[in-house]
Amino acid sequence: MISAPLHMLSRNQGQPFCLGVLILAICWGGAPVSAQPRPDVSSWVEPDTIVSGEPFTLNVTASTPAHREVWFPEADPDSAVFGDLTVLRRSEVFSRPVGVMYALDSVAYTVKVSARDSVRVPPIPVKVDAAADTVETQTPPFMVPIVSRGLPQALSEADLGSEPLGAVGWGMLGMIVVVGLGSGVYVWRRIVISSKTDSELPVSGGSDSAPTVYEATRQELEALNPQDLTKIGGVESLYVTLTGTLRTYLSRRFDIPARERTTPELLAVLRDHDHVPSSATDRLRNVLEEADLVKFAGRRPDASVARNHIREALTALDVIEHGAEEGTARVRS
């Protein structure tokens, strides 16, 4: 009496069992896997102006969720990753916790260049362990001015203790001396004029290179194209570039560690700064907080929203530089 039902059960349970396994597999693996958010990466050099042939520091940072392993390029002097930069050595990776959920990883490269006028710091690739896969992104590229030290090339290569120069040689030397004196007088006059002009202008709180940094930042922001959002990774790329450009501007304009601060920390610094109008801080808050949602929460704004955030960033720059809204900055006792 018992064997018959068991026989029938073993014979007929195959179809329901397979169906159950199929349903379980669909429920377990059928949900679409969302793309891992890209880390917020940036790079900058110290000092801002580089001397040709002398070593300087290239810093690269990555802001990621905590407990994620980050990989920076090795110090390979022949690698095409660094473009015209010659890498001498690389520091150890330094990791600093930021709050409870995030960490800031950084590495410093000692590099040098042989260029004479300027050098392009290329996009530096950074990889992050994102549990399910590895996410790779790049730092925004930028240009760095270069200065040279020593005598002019014509004099440094001339053997002044050898045979007499002759008519042509003395003529060239005379021209070099005249040009040098004329340049010295011109530079002296510019310094005098600049000192008089600066004494008549109100203190802006920025460095001497602030207008150049402002103009360069505006050009980089205006070059962003929201239509690229349709590409794979286009949303993350646009907002990483947008926030990286803004943080670089704030760092150089006000000499604050904008690249090493989370969004709440940076906004707190801006609110307490005497030369940042509150309207500019509010606009930057809208852009930076939206960028965090894009990079870490999977937010996907459309082209019109991204275009509005770019306009917000540009307006914030104008307010800081020209006081276009709400008068001048707040003055605190």
C-alpha positions in Angstrom: 0.0 0.0 0.0 2.9 2.3 0.7 5.1 1.4 -2.2 2.6 2.4 -4.9 2.3 6.0 -3.9 6.0 6.3 -3.5 6.5 4.8 -7.0 4.0 7.2 -8.5 5.7 10.2 -6.6 9.1 9.3 -7.9 7.8 8.9 -11.4 5.9 12.2 -11.6 7.9 14.6 -9.4 10.5 15.2 -12.1 8.5 17.8 -14.0 7.6 20.0 -10.9 11.1 19.6 -9.6 12.7 20.9 -12.8 10.1 23.7 -13.0 11.0 24.7 -9.4 14.7 24.8 -10.2 14.0 26.9 -13.3 12.0 29.4 -11.3 14.6 29.6 -8.6 17.4 30.2 -11.1 15.3 33.0 -12.7 14.7 34.7 -9.4 18.3 34.3 -8.3 20.1 35.5 -11.5 17.5 37.1 -13.7 17.7 40.6 -12.2 19.8 42.9 -14.3 23.2 43.7 -12.8 23.6 47.4 -12.6 26.9 49.0 -13.6 29.3 49.6 -10.8 29.8 53.3 -10.0 33.0 54.9 -11.1 35.3 56.3 -8.4 35.9 60.0 -8.1 39.6 60.4 -9.2 41.8 63.5 -9.6 45.4 64.4 -10.2 47.5 67.5 -9.6 51.2 68.6 -9.4 53.3 70.3 -6.8 54.4 73.0 -7.3 52.0 74.5 -9.8 54.8 75.8 -12.0 57.5 73.3 -13.0 61.2 73.9 -13.7 62.4 72.1 -16.8 64.6 69.1 -15.8 63.9 69.4 -12.1 61.9 66.7 -10.2 58.3 67.5 -9.1 55.4 65.6 -7.6 52.4 64.2 -9.4 49.6 63.3 -6.9 46.7 60.9 -7.9 43.7 60.3 -5.6 40.6 58.1 -5.7 37.5 58.5 -3.5 35.8 55.1 -3.2 33.5 53.2 -1.0 35.3 51.7 2.0 37.0 48.3 1.9 37.7 48.5 -1.9 41.1 47.8 -3.2 42.5 50.5 -5.5 45.3 50.0 -8.1 47.5 52.9 -9.4 50.0 52.6 -12.3 53.4 51.4 -11.3 56.5 53.7 -11.7 57.6 52.6 -15.1 59.8 55.3 -16.7 59.2 53.9 -20.2 55.4 53.6 -19.9 53.2 55.4 -22.3 50.7 55.9 -19.5 52.6 59.0 -18.3 53.1 60.6 -21.7 56.0 63.1 -21.7 56.5 62.7 -17.9 59.5 60.6 -16.8 58.7 58.7 -13.6 61.6 58.5 -11.1 59.7 56.7 -8.3 56.3 56.1 -6.8 55.3 56.2 -3.2 53.2 53.6 -1.3 49.5 53.9 -1.5 48.1 55.9 1.4 44.5 55.3 2.4 42.5 57.6 4.7 39.0 56.8 5.9 36.4 59.5 5.2 33.4 59.0 7.4 32.0 55.5 7.7 31.3 54.5 4.1 34.1 56.0 2.1 37.9 56.1 1.9 40.4 58.3 0.1 43.4 56.5 -1.5 46.3 58.5 -2.9 49.8 57.9 -4.3 52.6 60.4 -5.2 54.9 60.0 -8.2 58.2 61.8 -8.4 58.6 62.9 -12.1 60.4 65.3 -14.4 60.1 66.7 -17.9 62.5 68.1 -20.5 60.0 70.3 -22.2 60.6 74.1 -22.3 57.2 75.8 -22.3 54.5 73.5 -21.0 53.6 69.8 -20.5 50.4 67.9 -20.7 49.6 65.6 -17.8 47.8 62.8 -19.4 44.7 60.9 -18.0 46.1 58.5 -15.4 44.2 55.2 -15.2 42.9 54.0 -11.8 41.3 50.6 -11.1 39.0 49.8 -8.2 37.8 46.4 -7.0 34.0 46.7 -7.2 33.2 43.2 -5.7 31.5 41.8 -8.9 34.1 43.2 -11.3 36.9 45.7 -11.6 36.0 49.3 -12.5 38.6 51.4 -14.4 38.5 55.2 -14.9 40.9 58.0 -15.6 41.9 61.4 -14.1 41.1 64.5 -16.1 44.1 65.7 -18.2 45.5 69.2 -17.7 48.4 71.5 -18.8 51.2 72.7 -16.6 53.5 75.7 -17.4 57.2 75.1 -17.4 60.0 77.6 -16.7 63.7 77.4 -17.5 66.7 78.4 -15.3 70.2 79.5 -16.3 71.7 81.6 -19.1 70.1 81.8 -22.5 71.0 79.0 -24.8 73.2 81.1 -27.1 75.4 82.2 -24.1 75.4 78.8 -22.3 76.8 77.0 -25.3 79.3 79.7 -26.2 82.9 79.3 -25.1 83.6 82.8 -23.8 87.2 82.0 -22.9 88.2 80.8 -26.4 89.1 82.6 -29.6 87.9 86.2 -30.2 84.3 86.3 -31.2 84.8 88.3 -34.4 82.4 90.9 -35.9 79.5 88.5 -36.3 79.9 87.0 -32.8 80.2 90.4 -31.1 77.1 91.6 -33.0 75.1 88.7 -31.8 76.3 89.1 -28.3 75.4 92.8 -28.4 71.9 92.0 -29.7 71.4 89.5 -26.8 72.5 92.1 -24.3 70.2 94.7 -25.7 67.3 92.4 -25.8 68.0 91.3 -22.2 68.2 94.9 -21.0 65.0 95.8 -22.8 63.2 92.7 -21.3 64.4 93.7 -17.8 63.1 97.2 -18.2 59.8 95.9 -19.5 59.4 93.5 -16.6 60.3 96.2 -14.1 57.7 98.5 -15.5 55.0 95.8 -15.4 55.8 95.1 -11.8 55.5 98.7 -10.9 52.2 99.1 -12.8 50.8 95.8 -11.3 51.7 96.9 -7.8 49.9 100.2 -8.2 46.9 98.5 -9.7 46.7 95.9 -7.0 46.8 98.6 -4.3 43.7 100.2 -5.8 41.6 97.0 -6.1 39.7 95.4 -3.2 41.2 92.2 -1.8 39.7 89.2 -3.5 41.2 86.5 -1.4 42.7 84.6 -4.4 46.2 84.2 -5.7 47.8 86.2 -8.5 47.0 83.5 -11.0 43.3 83.4 -10.1 42.1 85.0 -13.4 44.1 82.5 -15.4 42.7 79.6 -13.4 39.2 81.0 -13.7 39.4 81.3 -17.5 40.9 77.9 -17.9 38.2 76.4 -15.7 35.4 78.1 -17.7 36.9 76.7 -21.0 37.0 73.2 -19.6 33.4 73.4 -18.3 32.1 74.8 -21.6 33.8 72.0 -23.5 31.6 69.4 -21.6 29.1 67.8 -24.0 25.9 66.4 -22.3 25.1 64.6 -25.6 27.8 62.1 -24.7 25.5 60.7 -22.0 24.2 58.2 -24.5 27.6 56.5 -24.6 28.4 53.6 -22.2 29.8 55.2 -19.1 29.1 58.7 -20.4 27.1 59.8 -17.4 29.8 58.9 -14.9 32.6 60.3 -17.1 30.8 63.7 -17.5 30.2 64.1 -13.8 33.6 62.9 -12.8 35.2 65.5 -15.1 32.7 68.2 -13.9 33.5 67.7 -10.2 37.2 67.2 -10.8 37.4 70.5 -12.7 35.5 72.3 -10.0 37.6 70.9 -7.1 40.8 71.8 -9.0 39.6 75.4 -9.4 38.6 75.7 -5.7 41.9 74.2 -4.6 44.0 76.6 -6.7 41.7 79.7 -6.2 41.5 79.5 -2.4 44.4 77.3 -1.5 42.2 74.7 0.2 42.4 70.9 -0.1 39.3 70.6 -2.2 40.4 67.4 -3.9 40.9 65.6 -0.6 37.5 66.4 1.0 34.2 64.8 0.7 31.3 66.8 -0.5 30.0 67.7 3.0 33.5 68.6 4.2 34.1 70.8 1.2 30.8 72.6 1.5 31.5 73.3 5.1 34.8 74.9 4.2 33.2 77.0 1.5 30.4 78.2 3.8 33.0 79.4 6.3 35.2 81.1 3.7 35.0 84.9 3.7 35.4 85.2 -0.1 32.8 82.6 -1.3 29.3 84.1 -1.7 26.5 82.0 -0.3 24.8 81.8 -3.7 27.9 80.2 -5.2 28.1 77.7 -2.4 24.4 76.7 -3.0 25.0 76.2 -6.7 28.1 74.1 -6.0 26.2 72.0 -3.5 23.6 71.2 -6.1 26.2 70.0 -8.6 28.5 68.1 -6.1 25.6 66.3 -4.4 24.1 65.3 -7.8 27.5 64.0 -8.9 27.8 61.9 -5.7 24.4 60.3 -6.5 25.6 59.6 -10.1 28.9 58.0 -9.0 27.7 56.1 -5.9 23.9 55.6 -6.1 23.3 54.9 -9.8 21.5 58.2 -10.6 21.2 58.7 -14.4 20.2 62.3 -15.2 19.3 63.1 -18.8 21.0 65.6 -21.1 18.9 68.6 -20.1 19.6 68.0 -16.4 23.3 67.6 -17.0 23.3 70.8 -19.1 21.6 72.6 -16.2 24.3 71.4 -13.8 27.1 72.7 -16.1 25.3 76.1 -16.2 25.1 76.0 -12.4 28.8 75.4 -12.2 29.6 78.2 -14.6 27.4 80.6 -12.7 29.0 79.7 -9.4 32.4 80.5 -11.0 31.1 83.9 -12.2 29.6 84.7 -8.8 32.9 83.9 -7.1 35.0 86.0 -9.5 32.8 88.9 -10.2 30.2 89.1 -7.4 27.4 88.9 -9.9 24.8 87.7 -7.4 24.0 88.8 -3.8 26.7 91.4 -3.7 30.1 90.6 -2.3 31.1 87.8 0.1 29.9 87.8 3.7 32.4 89.3 6.1 32.6 87.6 9.5 33.9 89.0 12.7 
